[in-house]
Amino acid sequence: MGTGPLLLLATLEGTVMAAVLALAAVGLSLTFGVMRVVNVAHGEFYMMGAVLAWAVAQAVPSAPLGFVAALLIAPPLVAALAWVTDTTLLKRLNYDPESTIVATIGLSYLLQQGALSFFGPDARPVAAPFSLRLQFPWFGYSGYKLFVVLAALLVLGAVWLFLRRSKAGLVMRATQVDRNTARAFGINVDRVYAGTFALGAGLAALAAVLVVPISQAHYLMGHDPLLLSFIVVIIGGLGSLRGTLIAALIIGLADGILSMLYPPTLAKIVATLVVALVLVFRPQGLFGAPAR
């Protein structure tokens, strides 16, 4: 394969990576932006989405129906788990930054070991709902991967509309600006926080359900999404939805292209270097507001 076709293939793979990463990172960005909570368990919510997708798909005999069932069931289950975690754990810690980091580290370990105990150590495949391949002049490409990009764009558009056009989104943004003022105006901040934490985890789980026919479910699969999501959120600006999306596109494309042309570790090294440069020269991120 020549350089041109190889670059096209790498760009397609990077676009898929960017779409999945954007979903996961937006969830993490919302959690920090509204709650000021660094959720170290975010990668394990992603993993739980994939593992539950496999479990649901196994219970349905038809591959397309199994995937649809997983798409409808796994993200709400993970969101419900996140809601319970917030109300029973994070709320009791009063969302103290240091305490919540320690708590979510512990939660991460519990979720990981729980998945290992109940689902085992093996990677679990989930069949894609269709096997369409698009034929380019140089190679064939999975139609399902392009579906993942389209689905991610639709979900991200829905999240943007929710935040900008709905009453609930307005309440979330008001709470993000000033928690005490929002409470003074009668907003139930605890409910907003629980809903935000659930939404962030649900988006991570949805990203995992979309990607699991490509990469399979495994109890250790949350590490890279967590690292890359943190990188994206730091580069884009903590709490900035626009910055998160742009940073996800940059990191996703860079990861896809560099991983295809060079050893995979180079992409992680470049991403880490970019984060270091952003922290030195623009600590608030590309689109984050400077600290006052």
GUKE-529784 format. One record per atom (N, C-alpha, C): residue in three letters; z, x, y. Coordinates in steps of 0.02 Angstrom, whole numbers, m for minus. Each point is the difference from the previous one (the first is absolute). Layout:
r,z,x,y
ALA,Z,X,Y;
...
! end
This chain:
r,z,x,y
MET,0,42,m60;
MET,0,m42,60;
MET,0,44,62;
GLY,m46,m14,48;
GLY,m5,39,60;
GLY,59,m13,48;
THR,0,40,54;
THR,55,m6,48;
THR,2,m68,33;
GLY,m58,m27,19;
GLY,m3,m65,33;
GLY,28,m56,m43;
PRO,m25,m10,m61;
PRO,28,m51,m43;
PRO,74,10,m15;
LEU,21,64,m10;
LEU,70,13,m13;
LEU,43,m19,59;
LEU,m24,13,60;
LEU,37,m18,60;
LEU,4,m76,7;
LEU,m53,m35,m16;
LEU,0,m73,2;
LEU,51,m28,m49;
LEU,0,28,m61;
LEU,48,m23,m50;
LEU,72,14,23;
ALA,11,59,29;
ALA,67,17,24;
ALA,21,m47,57;
THR,m47,m18,43;
THR,16,m46,55;
THR,18,m69,m26;
LEU,m36,m24,m51;
LEU,16,m64,m30;
LEU,70,1,m31;
GLU,15,53,m36;
GLU,66,6,m30;
GLU,54,4,54;
GLY,m14,36,53;
GLY,47,5,55;
GLY,12,m66,35;
THR,m53,m41,5;
THR,7,m66,31;
THR,45,m45,m42;
VAL,m7,2,m66;
VAL,43,m38,m45;
VAL,72,23,9;
MET,10,66,1;
MET,66,28,9;
MET,30,m22,66;
ALA,m40,0,53;
ALA,24,m19,66;
ALA,21,m74,1;
ALA,m38,m42,m34;
ALA,16,m72,0;
ALA,67,m13,m35;
VAL,10,31,m58;
VAL,62,m9,m36;
VAL,59,30,39;
LEU,m11,59,28;
LEU,52,33,38;
LEU,19,m39,63;
ALA,m49,m32,31;
ALA,14,m40,60;
ALA,47,m58,m16;
LEU,m12,m33,m57;
LEU,44,m55,m20;
LEU,71,24,m11;
ALA,7,54,m37;
ALA,66,26,m14;
ALA,35,25,63;
ALA,m37,36,42;
ALA,30,29,60;
ALA,17,m52,52;
VAL,m39,m53,6;
VAL,16,m53,47;
VAL,67,m32,m19;
GLY,12,m8,m64;
GLY,64,m27,m22;
GLY,58,45,21;
LEU,m9,65,m9;
LEU,52,47,21;
LEU,9,1,76;
SER,m56,m4,36;
SER,3,1,73;
SER,35,m62,27;
LEU,m13,m58,m30;
LEU,34,m61,22;
LEU,75,5,m11;
THR,19,26,m57;
THR,71,7,m16;
THR,35,44,51;
PHE,m30,56,16;
PHE,31,44,49;
PHE,m5,m29,70;
GLY,m58,m28,18;
GLY,m11,m24,67;
GLY,48,m55,20;
VAL,11,m48,m45;
VAL,43,m57,15;
VAL,73,16,m14;
MET,15,32,m57;
MET,69,8,m22;
MET,29,68,16;
ARG,m42,49,17;
ARG,21,70,8;
ARG,32,26,m64;
VAL,m28,m20,m57;
VAL,23,21,m65;
VAL,m53,43,m33;
VAL,19,60,m23;
VAL,m44,43,m37;
VAL,8,m17,m74;
ASN,m48,m35,m28;
ASN,5,m26,m68;
ASN,m27,52,m50;
VAL,44,40,m28;
VAL,m20,51,m48;
VAL,m22,m32,m66;
ALA,19,m63,m12;
ALA,m19,m35,m62;
ALA,m69,m33,6;
HIS,m35,11,54;
HIS,m64,m33,11;
HIS,m50,16,m56;
GLY,m1,63,m22;
GLY,m45,20,m54;
GLY,16,m34,m65;
GLU,65,m15,m11;
GLU,18,m34,m63;
GLU,m15,m74,3;
PHE,0,m30,59;
PHE,m25,m69,5;
PHE,m75,m2,m17;
TYR,m36,51,23;
TYR,m70,8,m19;
TYR,m7,5,m76;
MET,40,43,m30;
MET,m2,8,m72;
MET,17,m65,m37;
MET,49,m36,25;
MET,20,m63,m32;
MET,m57,m51,3;
GLY,m38,1,54;
GLY,m58,m45,3;
GLY,m50,14,m54;
ALA,m13,65,m13;
ALA,m47,19,m53;
ALA,26,m17,m69;
VAL,64,15,m13;
VAL,29,m12,m65;
VAL,3,m75,m15;
LEU,21,m39,50;
LEU,1,m73,m10;
LEU,m70,m28,m9;
ALA,m49,30,34;
ALA,m69,m22,m9;
ALA,m22,10,m72;
TRP,19,57,m28;
TRP,m17,12,m70;
TRP,35,m51,m46;
ALA,63,m14,14;
ALA,38,m47,m42;
ALA,m31,m70,4;
VAL,m19,m22,60;
VAL,m30,m66,8;
VAL,m68,m2,m34;
ALA,m40,52,10;
ALA,m67,1,m30;
ALA,3,m1,m76;
GLN,52,32,m28;
GLN,8,0,m72;
GLN,13,m70,m28;
ALA,31,m41,41;
ALA,18,m68,m23;
ALA,m58,m49,5;
VAL,m54,20,32;
VAL,m58,m45,9;
VAL,m58,28,m41;
PRO,m31,m39,m44;
PRO,m51,27,m45;
PRO,m65,21,35;
SER,m18,m33,54;
SER,m63,15,35;
SER,12,53,53;
ALA,m43,52,1;
ALA,9,55,48;
ALA,m6,m24,73;
PRO,m52,m40,18;
PRO,m3,m23,70;
PRO,60,m43,19;
LEU,19,m46,m45;
LEU,57,m43,15;
LEU,65,40,2;
GLY,5,50,m44;
GLY,60,42,0;
GLY,8,37,66;
PHE,m55,26,27;
PHE,3,36,63;
PHE,18,m48,57;
VAL,m31,m59,1;
VAL,15,m49,52;
VAL,73,m20,m3;
ALA,26,m11,m62;
ALA,70,m18,m8;
ALA,45,56,26;
ALA,m18,62,m16;
ALA,39,57,24;
ALA,0,3,76;
LEU,m57,m13,29;
LEU,m7,2,73;
LEU,43,m54,33;
LEU,7,m57,m33;
LEU,38,m55,29;
LEU,75,5,m15;
ILE,18,33,m54;
ILE,70,1,m22;
ILE,38,63,19;
ALA,m31,59,m12;
ALA,36,64,9;
ALA,23,12,72;
PRO,m42,m6,51;
PRO,24,13,69;
PRO,57,m46,21;
PRO,m4,m67,m13;
PRO,58,m42,19;
PRO,64,19,m37;
LEU,m5,21,m63;
LEU,60,21,m37;
LEU,31,62,32;
VAL,m41,48,18;
VAL,25,60,32;
VAL,29,m17,69;
ALA,m33,m44,36;
ALA,26,m22,66;
ALA,68,m33,m8;
ALA,7,m42,m53;
ALA,64,m33,m12;
ALA,54,51,m16;
LEU,m17,51,m39;
LEU,47,54,m16;
LEU,22,35,64;
ALA,m48,13,45;
ALA,16,33,63;
ALA,45,m44,43;
TRP,m13,m65,0;
TRP,42,m47,39;
TRP,72,4,m25;
VAL,8,m2,m65;
VAL,68,4,m29;
VAL,32,67,16;
THR,m39,54,m3;
THR,27,66,17;
THR,25,2,72;
ASP,m38,m30,45;
ASP,20,1,70;
ASP,64,m39,11;
THR,3,m61,m28;
THR,57,m43,14;
THR,64,23,m35;
THR,m7,33,m57;
THR,59,21,m37;
THR,21,72,12;
LEU,m45,41,26;
LEU,15,71,8;
LEU,m8,24,72;
LEU,m60,m4,27;
LEU,m12,29,66;
LEU,39,m37,55;
LYS,4,m66,m7;
LYS,37,m38,50;
LYS,74,20,0;
ARG,28,12,m58;
ARG,70,20,m5;
ARG,12,69,31;
LEU,m52,40,3;
LEU,5,66,31;
LEU,m14,m3,75;
ASN,m13,m61,24;
ASN,m16,m11,71;
ASN,m60,41,23;
TYR,m45,15,m48;
TYR,m63,35,14;
TYR,12,68,33;
ASP,56,30,m15;
ASP,14,67,25;
ASP,m52,49,m28;
PRO,m33,39,44;
PRO,m56,43,m23;
PRO,18,46,m57;
GLU,55,37,5;
GLU,18,47,m52;
GLU,18,m37,m65;
SER,38,m53,6;
SER,22,m37,m60;
SER,m59,m32,m36;
THR,m47,m27,38;
THR,m57,m33,m32;
THR,m46,50,m35;
ILE,m5,60,26;
ILE,m39,51,m34;
ILE,31,16,m68;
VAL,66,10,m1;
VAL,34,14,m63;
VAL,m6,m59,m48;
ALA,7,m61,27;
ALA,m4,m60,m42;
ALA,m69,m8,m31;
THR,m52,11,40;
THR,m68,m9,m27;
THR,m19,57,m47;
ILE,30,59,8;
ILE,m10,52,m50;
ILE,29,m22,m67;
GLY,60,m28,2;
GLY,30,m26,m61;
GLY,m40,m57,m30;
LEU,m24,m44,43;
LEU,m42,m56,m24;
LEU,m64,26,m33;
SER,m29,51,30;
SER,m60,30,m28;
SER,11,25,m71;
TYR,57,34,m9;
TYR,16,25,m66;
TYR,12,m57,m50;
LEU,34,m52,21;
LEU,13,m57,m44;
LEU,m65,m35,m21;
LEU,m45,m10,48;
LEU,m63,m34,m16;
LEU,m42,43,m48;
GLN,m1,64,13;
GLN,m39,46,m42;
GLN,26,1,m71;
GLN,66,6,m7;
GLN,29,2,m66;
GLN,m3,m68,m35;
GLY,4,m53,39;
GLY,m9,m66,m29;
GLY,m69,m10,m28;
ALA,m51,22,37;
ALA,m69,m5,m25;
ALA,m9,43,m63;
LEU,30,59,m1;
LEU,m4,43,m59;
LEU,32,m34,m60;
SER,57,m32,10;
SER,37,m31,m55;
SER,m36,m60,m28;
PHE,m28,m42,43;
PHE,m29,m64,m22;
PHE,m74,5,m18;
PHE,m36,46,33;
PHE,m72,3,m11;
PHE,m23,65,m33;
GLY,45,49,m5;
GLY,m17,61,m36;
GLY,m31,53,43;
PRO,m10,60,m28;
PRO,m26,57,39;
PRO,m76,5,3;
ASP,m35,m41,m38;
ASP,m73,6,m4;
ASP,m34,m34,59;
ALA,m58,27,19;
ALA,m42,m33,50;
ALA,m31,m62,m31;
ARG,0,m55,38;
ARG,m22,m64,m26;
ARG,m63,m23,37;
PRO,m56,m9,m35;
PRO,m61,m21,34;
PRO,m1,m75,12;
VAL,m30,m20,55;
VAL,m13,m71,15;
VAL,m74,m7,10;
ALA,m31,m46,m35;
ALA,m73,m9,3;
ALA,m20,m28,68;
ALA,m53,27,28;
ALA,m27,m27,63;
ALA,m28,m69,m12;
PRO,0,m44,50;
PRO,m24,m68,m10;
PRO,m76,m5,m11;
PHE,m36,52,18;
PHE,m73,1,m13;
PHE,m22,73,m5;
SER,m58,10,m30;
SER,m24,68,m13;
SER,m66,15,35;
LEU,m13,m33,55;
LEU,m62,10,38;
LEU,m5,73,24;
ARG,m59,29,m7;
ARG,m13,67,27;
ARG,m59,m4,47;
LEU,8,30,59;
LEU,m53,2,49;
LEU,m39,65,m10;
GLN,m65,m6,m4;
GLN,m41,58,m16;
GLN,m28,32,64;
PHE,24,60,15;
PHE,m28,40,54;
PHE,m56,43,m30;
PRO,m42,31,43;
PRO,m54,42,m28;
PRO,26,58,m43;
TRP,62,23,13;
TRP,24,59,m36;
TRP,53,m16,m53;
PHE,34,m57,8;
PHE,55,m16,m47;
PHE,16,m74,5;
GLY,36,m24,m50;
GLY,25,m68,1;
GLY,72,1,25;
TYR,20,m53,35;
TYR,68,m2,28;
TYR,32,m67,m15;
SER,65,2,m12;
SER,37,m59,m20;
SER,1,m52,55;
GLY,m23,m60,m16;
GLY,4,m55,47;
GLY,72,m21,12;
TYR,43,10,m50;
TYR,70,m19,9;
TYR,33,42,54;
LYS,m17,64,4;
LYS,31,42,52;
LYS,m19,m25,70;
LEU,m62,m22,8;
LEU,m20,m28,64;
LEU,35,m66,13;
PHE,14,m38,m53;
PHE,39,m61,7;
PHE,71,16,25;
VAL,28,55,m23;
VAL,67,21,23;
VAL,m1,12,75;
VAL,m52,33,25;
VAL,m6,12,72;
VAL,m4,m66,38;
LEU,m42,m45,m25;
LEU,m8,m65,34;
LEU,65,m40,m1;
ALA,34,m1,m57;
ALA,63,m37,m6;
ALA,53,29,47;
ALA,3,67,4;
ALA,49,31,45;
ALA,m15,m17,73;
LEU,m63,0,18;
LEU,m18,m18,69;
LEU,20,m72,16;
LEU,m11,m46,m47;
LEU,18,m70,11;
LEU,76,m7,7;
VAL,38,34,m42;
VAL,73,m4,3;
VAL,26,30,65;
LEU,m28,57,19;
LEU,22,33,63;
LEU,m17,m44,60;
GLY,m58,m33,m2;
GLY,m18,m47,53;
GLY,49,m58,3;
ALA,20,m25,m59;
ALA,48,m55,m2;
ALA,68,22,28;
VAL,20,62,m16;
VAL,64,26,26;
VAL,m3,5,76;
TRP,m56,23,26;
TRP,m8,6,73;
TRP,3,m69,33;
LEU,m34,m49,m29;
LEU,3,m68,28;
LEU,71,m28,m4;
PHE,34,13,m55;
PHE,68,m23,m8;
PHE,45,28,55;
LEU,m7,65,13;
LEU,44,32,49;
LEU,m18,m20,71;
ARG,m63,m12,14;
ARG,m22,m14,68;
ARG,m6,m73,18;
ARG,m10,m43,m49;
ARG,m16,m70,15;
ARG,52,m50,m25;
SER,43,19,m46;
SER,48,m47,m28;
SER,68,5,35;
LYS,39,m54,m4;
LYS,67,0,29;
LYS,45,50,m35;
ALA,m7,4,m67;
ALA,41,48,m38;
ALA,m16,71,20;
GLY,m65,15,11;
GLY,m19,66,23;
GLY,28,16,69;
LEU,0,m50,44;
LEU,29,10,67;
LEU,75,15,m6;
VAL,34,m35,m44;
VAL,72,12,m10;
VAL,11,70,m26;
MET,m42,23,m47;
MET,7,67,m26;
MET,m10,52,55;
ARG,m50,m10,42;
ARG,m13,48,54;
ARG,56,0,51;
ALA,28,m59,14;
ALA,56,m5,47;
ALA,61,37,m27;
THR,12,m7,m65;
THR,56,35,m32;
THR,m11,75,1;
GLN,m63,21,m7;
GLN,m16,72,2;
GLN,16,29,68;
VAL,m15,m38,53;
VAL,11,26,68;
VAL,75,7,14;
ASP,40,m52,m15;
ASP,71,4,15;
ASP,37,m49,m46;
ARG,35,27,m48;
ARG,36,m42,m49;
ARG,54,m42,34;
ASN,38,28,45;
ASN,55,m36,31;
ASN,m25,m56,45;
THR,m53,13,38;
THR,m28,m53,42;
THR,m29,m56,m42;
ALA,m33,18,m54;
ALA,m28,m51,m45;
ALA,56,m44,m28;
ARG,56,31,m20;
ARG,56,m39,m26;
ARG,30,m45,54;
ALA,1,24,63;
ALA,26,m40,55;
ALA,m42,m62,13;
PHE,m65,4,m16;
PHE,m44,m57,9;
PHE,m3,m45,m62;
GLY,46,11,m47;
GLY,5,m45,m57;
GLY,m41,19,m60;
ILE,m31,59,0;
ILE,m39,22,m58;
ILE,47,24,m55;
ASN,m12,m23,m60;
ASN,39,22,m58;
ASN,m26,69,m21;
VAL,30,52,27;
VAL,m25,68,m11;
VAL,6,20,m73;
ASP,53,m22,m33;
ASP,9,17,m71;
ASP,m57,m28,m42;
ARG,m21,m61,16;
ARG,m56,m29,m37;
ARG,m65,36,15;
VAL,m9,19,63;
VAL,m61,38,19;
VAL,m2,66,m38;
TYR,57,34,m4;
TYR,2,64,m35;
TYR,m15,m9,m74;
ALA,29,m51,m31;
ALA,m13,m11,m71;
ALA,m74,m17,m12;
GLY,m28,m41,45;
GLY,m71,m16,m7;
GLY,m45,60,10;
THR,17,42,48;
THR,m39,60,13;
THR,3,48,m59;
PHE,59,10,m27;
PHE,8,45,m57;
PHE,m39,m27,m60;
ALA,1,m66,m10;
ALA,m37,m31,m54;
ALA,m75,7,11;
LEU,m23,m11,61;
LEU,m71,6,16;
LEU,m24,71,m12;
GLY,38,49,22;
GLY,m20,70,m10;
GLY,m6,18,m74;
ALA,49,m22,m40;
ALA,m2,14,m72;
ALA,m57,m39,m33;
GLY,m11,m61,22;
GLY,m54,m40,m29;
GLY,m69,31,13;
LEU,m10,28,60;
LEU,m63,33,15;
LEU,m10,62,m44;
ALA,54,38,m10;
ALA,m4,58,m44;
ALA,m18,m21,m72;
ALA,32,m54,m23;
ALA,m15,m25,m68;
ALA,m71,m26,m5;
LEU,m25,m33,52;
LEU,m69,m24,0;
LEU,m49,58,m4;
ALA,14,54,37;
ALA,m42,59,m4;
ALA,m2,27,m70;
ALA,58,0,m34;
ALA,3,26,m68;
ALA,m38,m44,m49;
VAL,5,m66,8;
VAL,m37,m45,m44;
VAL,m75,11,7;
LEU,m23,11,61;
LEU,m71,12,11;
LEU,m23,65,m31;
VAL,43,51,1;
VAL,m22,66,m22;
VAL,12,12,m74;
VAL,43,m41,m32;
VAL,19,15,m69;
VAL,m59,m3,m50;
PRO,m52,m41,10;
PRO,m57,5,m46;
PRO,m37,67,7;
ILE,12,36,54;
ILE,m33,64,11;
ILE,43,58,m26;
SER,67,m4,12;
SER,42,58,m15;
SER,53,m12,m54;
GLN,8,m61,m25;
GLN,49,m19,m51;
GLN,71,m1,28;
ALA,44,m37,m34;
ALA,70,m7,21;
ALA,43,51,m36;
HIS,45,31,38;
HIS,45,50,m29;
HIS,64,1,41;
TYR,56,14,m33;
TYR,64,m5,35;
TYR,10,55,52;
LEU,m41,52,0;
LEU,5,54,49;
LEU,m55,m4,54;
MET,m37,m54,1;
MET,m59,m3,44;
MET,18,m12,74;
GLY,63,m9,17;
GLY,18,m15,69;
GLY,7,61,45;
HIS,0,60,m29;
HIS,14,60,40;
HIS,m54,13,52;
ASP,m63,5,m20;
ASP,m53,15,47;
ASP,m9,m54,54;
PRO,0,m65,m18;
PRO,m5,m51,52;
PRO,57,4,52;
LEU,61,16,m24;
LEU,55,6,48;
LEU,m12,58,47;
LEU,m18,58,m27;
LEU,m12,59,42;
LEU,m57,m13,50;
LEU,m56,m26,m25;
LEU,m57,m12,44;
LEU,14,m55,51;
SER,39,m51,m20;
SER,18,m52,48;
SER,43,28,57;
PHE,47,43,m17;
PHE,40,32,52;
PHE,m44,43,46;
ILE,m46,36,m30;
ILE,m46,42,40;
ILE,m40,m44,48;
VAL,m27,m55,m26;
VAL,m41,m45,41;
VAL,42,m30,57;
VAL,60,m22,m15;
VAL,42,m32,51;
VAL,21,51,53;
ILE,14,62,m20;
ILE,19,51,49;
ILE,m59,17,45;
ILE,m60,7,m30;
ILE,m59,18,40;
ILE,m19,m58,46;
GLY,0,m61,m26;
GLY,m21,m57,40;
GLY,50,m19,53;
GLY,63,13,m12;
GLY,53,m20,47;
GLY,45,m51,m32;
LEU,64,14,m2;
LEU,48,m44,m34;
LEU,m1,m69,32;
GLY,m14,m50,m42;
GLY,m1,m69,24;
GLY,m66,m22,30;
SER,m51,43,5;
SER,m64,m18,29;
SER,m48,m21,m55;
LEU,m20,m64,m1;
LEU,m46,m25,m51;
LEU,m69,32,9;
ARG,m24,3,61;
ARG,m66,30,13;
ARG,0,73,m21;
GLY,52,37,19;
GLY,3,70,m18;
GLY,3,10,m75;
THR,36,m44,m35;
THR,4,5,m73;
THR,m68,m9,m32;
LEU,m38,m48,23;
LEU,m66,m13,m29;
LEU,m47,58,12;
ILE,0,27,61;
ILE,m45,56,15;
ILE,21,62,m39;
ALA,65,13,m4;
ALA,24,58,m37;
ALA,m15,m7,m75;
ALA,6,m62,m27;
ALA,m17,m11,m70;
ALA,m73,14,m14;
LEU,m44,m19,47;
LEU,m71,14,m9;
LEU,m12,76,1;
ILE,32,35,45;
ILE,m9,72,5;
ILE,25,35,m63;
ILE,61,m16,m20;
ILE,31,33,m58;
ILE,m35,m20,m64;
GLY,m19,m64,m6;
GLY,m34,m23,m60;
GLY,m67,33,m9;
LEU,m40,3,53;
LEU,m65,32,m5;
LEU,8,75,m13;
ALA,47,32,34;
ALA,10,71,m11;
ALA,22,14,m71;
ASP,45,m43,m26;
ASP,24,10,m69;
ASP,m57,m10,m50;
GLY,m40,m53,11;
GLY,m55,m13,m46;
GLY,m53,55,0;
ILE,m18,22,60;
ILE,m53,50,6;
ILE,24,68,m24;
LEU,59,21,22;
LEU,25,66,m19;
LEU,16,3,m75;
SER,26,m54,m27;
SER,17,0,m72;
SER,m62,3,m43;
MET,m56,m27,26;
MET,m62,1,m38;
MET,m34,69,3;
LEU,7,34,57;
LEU,m36,63,9;
LEU,43,61,m14;
TYR,66,m7,5;
TYR,45,57,m8;
TYR,58,m20,m46;
PRO,44,47,m18;
PRO,59,m18,m40;
PRO,41,m54,34;
PRO,26,m50,m37;
PRO,35,m57,30;
PRO,59,19,44;
THR,33,57,m15;
THR,58,19,40;
THR,m19,17,72;
LEU,m63,19,12;
LEU,m20,17,68;
LEU,6,m59,47;
ALA,m16,m60,m25;
ALA,6,m60,42;
ALA,71,m11,23;
LYS,49,9,m46;
LYS,70,m8,18;
LYS,22,53,50;
ILE,m25,61,m9;
ILE,18,54,47;
ILE,m26,m15,70;
VAL,m63,m23,4;
VAL,m29,m17,65;
VAL,39,m57,33;
ALA,17,m52,m39;
ALA,37,m56,28;
ALA,68,22,27;
THR,34,43,m38;
THR,65,25,22;
THR,m7,42,63;
LEU,m53,40,5;
LEU,m12,40,59;
LEU,m13,m44,61;
VAL,m38,m54,m9;
VAL,m13,m47,55;
VAL,65,m31,24;
VAL,43,m19,m47;
VAL,65,m28,19;
VAL,40,50,42;
ALA,1,63,m22;
ALA,37,51,37;
ALA,m27,7,71;
LEU,m66,0,7;
LEU,m30,6,67;
LEU,17,m60,44;
VAL,m2,m60,m30;
VAL,17,m60,38;
VAL,72,2,23;
LEU,46,21,m45;
LEU,71,3,18;
LEU,13,50,55;
VAL,m39,54,1;
VAL,10,52,51;
VAL,m29,m21,67;
PHE,m62,m26,0;
PHE,m35,m12,63;
PHE,3,m73,23;
ARG,12,m47,m44;
ARG,6,m70,19;
ARG,49,m35,m47;
PRO,65,10,10;
PRO,50,m23,m48;
PRO,m1,m75,m11;
GLN,m22,m40,50;
GLN,m1,m72,m8;
GLN,m60,m24,m40;
GLY,m44,45,m22;
GLY,m60,m19,m37;
GLY,m58,m15,47;
LEU,m57,m14,m30;
LEU,m61,m10,41;
LEU,6,m61,45;
PHE,30,m54,m26;
PHE,2,m62,38;
PHE,72,m26,9;
GLY,50,40,m17;
GLY,69,m22,10;
GLY,22,9,72;
ALA,49,m40,20;
ALA,26,5,68;
ALA,48,59,4;
PRO,m3,40,54;
PRO,46,55,7;
PRO,72,m24,7;
ALA,47,41,m25;
ALA,71,m18,5;
ALA,22,1,73;
ARG,44,m49,16;
ARG,24,m4,69;
ARG,70,28,5;
! end
